[in-house]
Amino acid sequence: MRQHGYVEGQNVAIVSRFGTGDPASLVGKVEEVTQAKPALIVARGTAVRALRAERQLPGTTFMSLEVAAKRVDLLKQAVPKLRNLIALSNLDHPGEPAERQATAAAATALGMMMTPVLFTGARELDTALAAVRGARGDAMIVFPEGVTMGNRVKVAQFAAEQRLPTMFGWSEYCEAGGLMSYGANQREAYVHLATYADRVLRGSKPADLPIERPTRFELVLNLKTARALAVQIPQTLALAAARVIE
């Protein structure tokens, strides 16, 4: 925002409110923010559900739904013997039902079954991981959202202990020890979000603005994790990777 001429405390006030990840806990936060009559509200994940009563909500997207099949395909290339794919999914995230459906369809097309392990918010994550252990999958895909992002080290360590290859949506999960990630570059997306916010603050009507899509997707591989899991990453994947963590 500073690059667009906004300096907090001088010509803009940025007010942050955080909930527990439960949509109900965010409703009160939304009320606090709207009472201040803000020029713009930026929300993500479960907070979007809490804002559904609001109008004129333009937005940006990480296109997780559109790349769901690609993630399954890349994981299958890394783990050719993959037959049972576990999908760890947070029911509190509004976009994940569609992601689960797209992932299941991609798994079926590749001759696999998908076993969903569902949880609701951070309070159920440990129970969900125990269910993953009992599901005896060959690999796990974790949809990108706030709870698993905040607990990415725990999830990655769990997968390592279970010798379970993993696919994530954002590179930060790989940096925490996950095997693979494929998705939009988060930093670039948020930098672009600032441009979007600037357009609204300068008078563009939110209803007239299109949904902005990321322009670059990146495959990230953690070769240290691959060696620990005895996963042989094909050279084609290694060459296609935007970044390889040694």
N, C-alpha and C positions, 0 to 999 in steps of 0.2 A: 504494500500500500504506500510505503514511503516513496517508492519509485514513481508512483502516480501523483505525488505531491501532497500526500496526507501525512501529517505528523501528529501522533497522539498527544493530546494535551494542548495542542495549538489550534488545529482546525478539524479535528475529529476525536471522538471519544469511543473507545472500543470496550464494550462491557461483555464479560464472559460469564456464562452460567453453565454449571455441569450437574448432571444427575448421576444416578447409580447405574444407568444402562437400561433400567426398567422404564418403559414408556410412561407409566403412571407417575413415576417420580419426576418426570420431565415436564408434566403438565403445569405444575406450579412454577417451574422455571420459565416456561413460555409466558405465563401470566405476568411474572415479574418484568420480563423483557418488554412485552407489549405495552405495559403500563407506562413505560418510559418513552413511548412513541418513537421508536427508532426509525431511522431512514432505511435501514436494511437489516435483515436477519440472515445469518449464515448458519446452516444446520447440516448435520450429517447423520447417517445411520438411524438409530432408533429415535433420535430427535425429530426426524422428518415426520414420523408417525404422530408425534405430539403436536406438530404444526398443521395437521391436515385441516383443521378448522379455519386456518388462515386462507386468504385468497391471493391471487397473482404471485404464484411461486415459480419463478423461473429457476433454472438450475443447470448444474453440470453433472456429468456422469462418468464413472470409472469404467463403464461398459462391462461389468463383470458377467452379466448375462450373455452378452455377445461373444465373450471369449471362453465361456464355460467348456464348450466342446474342445477347444484348442488345448486347454489345460489337461483334459482327460487324455487326449492324443499324445501330448508330450510326456505325460507320466507313463503311459503305456510303452512309449519308445524306450524309456529308461528302465522300465521293469517289464520286459516282454512276457513273463509268466503271470502277469497280473490277471486274476480272475474275479476276485472279490474286492471291490473298491468301497472303502468306508468314506462316507461324507459326513463330516462334523459340521452341524448347522445350528445356528442360534435362532430360535423361533421369534425372538424379539426384533429381529432385523426384517424390515418390510420387503426387502428385495429377494430374500433367500428362497421362498417357495418356488419362484420362477427359476432360480439358479439350480435348485435341486432337480427340478423337472428337466432342465436342459442337460444337466450332468448325467442323469439317469438315461436319457435318450442317447447321449454320446457313448456311454458305457455299453448299452445294449447293442449299438451299431458296431462296436468293436469286440463283441462276443463276451462281454463281462456282465456281472451283476453289480448293482450298487446297493450297499447297505447303509441307510441313513441312521445317524445317531444324533438325536435332537436334544437340545437343552434350551432352557429359558433363562437368559441372563447369567451373570457371573456366579450367582449362588449355586447353579447347577453344573458348572463346568467340571468339577471333580467327579461328580456322579457320571457325567457323560464320558469322561476319559476312562472310567472303570468299565463302562459299557463297551467302549472301543476295544478294550483289552479282551473282553469276552466275545467280541464279534469275530475274532480271528481273521481279520482281513489281510490282504497281501500288500495293501498300500492305503494311504489316507489322503483325502483332499479336504482342505480346511478353507471355507469361504471367508473372504476378507471382511472383517467388521471389527467393531470396537473391543468386544470382550476378548476374543482370541488375540487381537493385536496387543492389548494390554497385558495379556498372559502368554505372549509368544515364546518366551524363554521356557516357561513351564510346559507348554505344548510340545515344543521341539525336544526338550529333555525327555518327556514321556515317550515320544515317538522313537527316540534313540534307544531308550531302555527296552522298548518293545520290538526293536529292530524293524521298524515300520517306515518304509519310504514315504515321503510326504510331498504334496504339491500345495502351494499357497498362492494367494493373489497378489501379494506385495513383497518387494525385495527385503523389507525389514524383517520378515519372518525367516528368510534365509540367513540374514546376518545374525539372527538369534540361534541358528543351528538347524533350520529346516533344510531339506534336500533341494527343493526346486521352488521357483515362483515364476508366474507369468501374469503380467498385467500392466496397467498404465503406470508410468513413472509418477509417484505421488507428489514429489516436489514440484515437478513441472505442472501437474494438474492444479496444485494450490497457487502457484505463481499465476497461472492463467485465471484462476478464480478471482484473484485481485483485479485483473483487467475487467472481468465481468462485473465485479462490485463497483468499480469506477464508473462504468457505463450507467449503472442504475443511479448512483449518487449524482451523476451529472445530468440526470433528467430523462434517460431512456425509460420507456414504459416497460415494466417487467413482462407484461403479457405479450409484448412485441418481440421479445428476445428469444432466440431459439435455444434449445438445449445444446450446450457445448459438449463436444466429445474430445477425448484425448487424441493426440496425433501420433504418439509413439508408445509402443508396447515393448516390454523387455523381458527376456528370459534370463533368469539369474540362477546359477548352479552353485551349490556348496560342495566342492570336491572333497573337503575334509570329512563331511558327513557321508558322502558317497563311499569313501574308503572304509569308514567305520561300519557301514552297513553292507559292505561287499557288493555294492551296486556298480556295475560297469557302465559308465556313461558313454553312449555312442559318440564317436568323433563328430558326427554330423550335428549333434546337439551342442557339443562343446564349442564348435565353430559358430553356431547360430547364437550362442549366448551373448547378451550385452555385457555381462559381467560374470566372472568366475571367482568364487571365494576359495582361496587355498587354505 
